[in-house]
């Protein structure tokens, strides 16, 4: 098992909170992690139809079987359990009683969020991060390998080829997870919609354009984007609200939680195809942005990552919001360095008052280089900016 950074946070919180909910995409390593940490707890999965039926029929009686802690896997499949989890945890008043996992954001469901409000600590486990793989002594040959292979644990623990693993993963996701969140009957059109999203990585989310190209209406497109978010297939990067007296765009940008899935949806079958692919830059940007998001989620924190773009098209790919400052980051897939990569950063610094020492270009090369305009940071060391 590859060591996960989130482990220490889970252990710490389980000493204080009665309910820990760990969510994330299917196969991101949630079950492996919680079974390792809470190895004396019984493990119950609601993927098993018989167990699911028992819990549905008598949820309170089912839970009373587990008096010294339990792991409930894919718990969102039995919504009736949540109110009883609340009642039992209140009665026992002990930390670490219920460890819940799910491959969808079940707290988006209003009834469930009301049942667990104030009692649950919500954490996200995304696929492996560069830092976790580095700690495990794994070294990528180049950034194309990282983008193409993606970061799902099974690809590293079992050495499965991405081209063999991702298509079946996507098919399972569409046929099972999507139906659980929303009863979408036209799965063929939904798959087309998913592929169209992959073709828009790093772009502003234009629901009307997506709807027109897919042959669906605007409200359906909006609903399907929510499904993709809730199941951790995509995430939306919001624009930063501070405009420095310039008109800024208000639409979010679209990214996938894992670049390997995006490559599969785009029909990329080997990493060398990335060299000339029209989305090479967008996929690399996706890799870096998702690494920044993982850095926060692995600490049990919400994302503090935004982007900035004004109406003239000037853009900062990523703004890290800290209590005392903003850290601007530009992302370039090139493996060589150029002063021109700092042009937008120089402009943004001039209107924001930011110090050039806090300006960074993350690029596809191997060196970290300081200049008078800011620092070039190689893509495998993104965490050095964040930490």
Steps between C-alpha positions, in 0.01 A plus 500: 500500500630844406497721810234772485561845644139522624555209741631713788209743469247216513665351809501837674136580420378153599609579857259793518210446260238220518463477122769520231377512139760431232386573148671492165487338159457125465835317528684796655607283795238590762422145613865396509587803711223474762539122535869554564441770762201337672615141459306377806167636376253275317477590131159517331453576132164588351620384160376165635130483411411272791658730758341802336156336525548422870598860574204633301251280684619571855757784502506549878527130578771466237713773658455367854704195397811722504559638848876558486536680169435402140605589144200549271609496136292663222259608773311740274323196354293471821382856579275371782809430709603861547235612747567189712876561483425845640285365784738219599810722491321753723400230749845343522691829487828331404750616236575290194182289511405512132742512208301569184629483144333582170582556136263793477454816701205372701490813715362681196179313574301732726351237732838342565678829563230595751535167684878527537535876547742582782588134561705401199846595376503493123823410319586432136747244371591573141732280290870491590696824505847564363624541857362159603658327202828681567490377862450149361816542287306504174656722234332603177708499183339825387183702541336322203515172694332663801224659291429181304525253788301701752507437873263218593672267751429175316707614203801509732433212738412252225687651203196502271531687170281814488356400163372176657367647826333834424239391241349244739517749787310759294244242388439390859470863607239578234296183551501495881598824672310731267177305546536517878525878505241576233280273294653581163347269242689619191847377596630524142435874492645535849821328384517744209455785747783361713733489198404853403595613851842337456546705185444819700757450775637830627230699321221715638188293559254589224185300572317627193780385270518159669123459481480594132783270397355211699141554387357562847350808665681743729341371822597141419859608436503682835358195675755266341789726601370472858500120465862503381597723792314297762671180384847658493547464126555874448548812708436864419763764573331824598619848391650714774257764619742792542513688173746787567258737321499287186201309366561129551334187367252327730487151349702216658755290313459127444754238612500124555595350835748278315681556171516127423121486470504810280764346270290185465188702415702693240612177333867541593650149496867567579690782659690600184172617345500783755796666324277633223157482659293819491427465872859439610511834683154458651576150628827615658317793659242252630775289656650798685165643615382159627829461688434832675146387587633166637754684715214667686264201518781283636519741794126483557454852361276650235661623180640854502575491129347742246582648162486860379408630155391846394283594203811574294609139523787551745505198726673345800457123484495455875470729803567348840311699762671530836384708796775756442566482126417357160753279320472513118609198295528467123512150349692418182546155346828602333817331623706812442484833683416840353462848650175537303332250733504775765315760288158448663660469842681831456174668400306345789772600748483858374127533576495289816821617669626142529875445546668323207664267755154348549448437126548157345501327164449124523637344181567160344876508549722361775667801662393757757637842405468838672489825302425866564144440370428199722586130511478217250392187687519155343166318491599227747570759771168685504463424871808715571292807412207391715688390810 
